[in-house]
Amino acid sequence: MPPKKPFSAKFKIQLPAGSATPAPPVGPVLGQHGVNIQKFCQQFNDGTEEFKKDGYIIPVICYIFEDKSFELDFKSPLASNLIKKELGIKKGSGNPNTEKIGTINRQQLENVAKIKMKDLNANDMDAAVKIIAGTAQRMGITVEL
């Protein structure tokens, strides 16, 4: 959710949970805005600690204010990460149209949709399941609704 006060810049970045370091890509992005890189890394790592053990990649929006302070808006883990964990697979298919790597059922889609719901453009669970099913199909997974 965007901050209440006006911000001078914003950027989006996706990093492994609990693993932000001043090295690229974090350092250069923050450096051009004059933000304290160490403080960003600490705040990101603290905010994503619960997802670290699962190895999720967490998207975050960083709002930068005139005084060079910042505010982080954490999003839910990527849908593809959640689907891979739900099915216990390492990666999606290299050729998803012809090479299928697994099958996902409605209950598994709902499990993923519950976690992603706040970030999806869906009014109900059926719409959320359809969005997640589309992601699964693009990964080379057969969807059983």
C-alpha positions in Angstrom: 0.0 0.0 0.0 1.5 3.4 -1.0 2.6 5.6 1.9 0.5 8.5 3.2 3.1 11.2 2.6 4.4 12.1 -0.9 7.4 10.3 -2.1 10.1 11.4 -4.6 10.9 8.1 -6.2 9.9 4.4 -6.1 11.3 1.2 -7.5 10.5 -2.5 -7.5 13.0 -5.2 -6.8 12.7 -9.0 -6.3 15.2 -10.6 -3.9 15.5 -14.0 -2.2 13.9 -13.7 1.2 16.3 -12.8 4.0 19.3 -12.5 1.7 19.6 -8.8 0.7 23.2 -7.7 0.6 24.8 -4.4 -0.5 26.2 -6.1 -3.6 24.4 -5.7 -7.0 21.5 -5.5 -7.8 20.7 -3.8 -4.4 23.7 -1.4 -4.1 23.5 0.4 -7.5 19.7 0.8 -7.3 19.8 2.3 -3.8 23.0 4.3 -4.4 21.5 6.3 -7.3 18.7 7.4 -4.9 21.0 8.2 -2.0 19.4 5.6 0.4 21.3 4.0 3.2 22.0 0.6 1.7 22.8 -1.2 5.0 19.5 0.0 6.5 17.6 -1.2 3.5 19.2 -4.6 3.6 18.5 -4.9 7.4 14.8 -3.9 7.0 14.3 -6.2 4.0 15.9 -9.2 5.7 13.9 -8.7 8.9 10.7 -8.3 6.9 11.2 -11.5 4.9 12.7 -13.7 7.6 9.7 -16.0 7.7 10.1 -17.0 4.0 13.8 -17.5 4.1 13.7 -21.3 4.9 11.6 -22.0 1.8 13.9 -20.0 -0.5 11.1 -17.8 -1.8 11.8 -14.7 -4.0 9.9 -11.7 -2.5 9.0 -8.7 -4.6 9.1 -5.4 -2.7 8.3 -1.8 -3.6 10.5 0.8 -2.1 9.2 4.3 -1.7 11.9 7.0 -1.2 11.1 10.3 0.4 12.7 13.7 0.0 14.7 13.3 3.2 16.3 10.0 1.8 14.2 7.9 4.2 12.3 5.0 2.7 9.4 2.7 3.3 9.1 -0.9 2.0 5.9 -2.5 0.8 6.3 -6.3 0.8 4.4 -8.4 -1.6 3.6 -12.1 -1.3 6.1 -14.6 -2.8 6.0 -15.2 -6.6 3.2 -17.5 -7.8 5.7 -19.7 -9.6 7.7 -20.2 -6.3 4.5 -21.1 -4.5 3.4 -23.6 -7.2 6.9 -25.2 -7.3 6.7 -25.7 -3.5 3.2 -27.0 -3.6 4.1 -29.7 -6.2 7.6 -30.3 -4.9 9.4 -29.6 -8.2 12.6 -27.7 -8.8 11.7 -25.7 -11.9 9.1 -25.3 -14.7 9.3 -26.9 -18.1 11.7 -25.6 -20.7 9.0 -26.2 -23.3 5.6 -25.8 -21.6 3.5 -26.4 -24.7 4.7 -29.9 -25.3 6.6 -31.0 -22.3 4.4 -31.4 -19.1 6.2 -31.7 -15.8 3.3 -32.4 -13.4 -0.4 -32.0 -12.5 -2.0 -29.5 -10.1 -5.5 -29.9 -8.8 -8.0 -27.3 -7.6 -7.2 -27.7 -3.9 -3.5 -27.0 -4.5 -4.4 -24.0 -6.7 -6.6 -22.7 -3.8 -3.7 -23.1 -1.4 -1.5 -20.9 -3.6 -4.3 -18.4 -4.2 -4.9 -18.0 -0.5 -1.3 -16.8 0.0 -1.3 -14.6 -3.1 -4.9 -13.2 -2.7 -3.9 -9.7 -1.4 -1.7 -9.1 -4.4 -4.1 -10.6 -7.1 -6.6 -8.6 -9.1 -9.4 -10.9 -8.1 -12.7 -10.5 -6.3 -13.3 -14.1 -5.3 -11.5 -17.4 -5.0 -12.7 -18.7 -8.4 -11.0 -15.7 -10.1 -7.9 -16.1 -8.1 -7.7 -19.8 -8.9 -8.0 -19.0 -12.6 -5.1 -16.6 -12.4 -2.9 -19.1 -10.6 -3.9 -21.8 -13.0 -2.7 -19.6 -15.9 0.7 -19.3 -14.2 0.8 -23.1 -13.7 0.0 -23.7 -17.4 2.8 -21.4 -18.5 5.2 -23.4 -16.3 4.3 -26.7 -18.2 1.9 -28.0 -15.5 -1.4 -29.7 -16.4 -4.3 -28.1 -14.5 -7.2 -30.2 -13.2 -10.1 -28.0 -12.2 
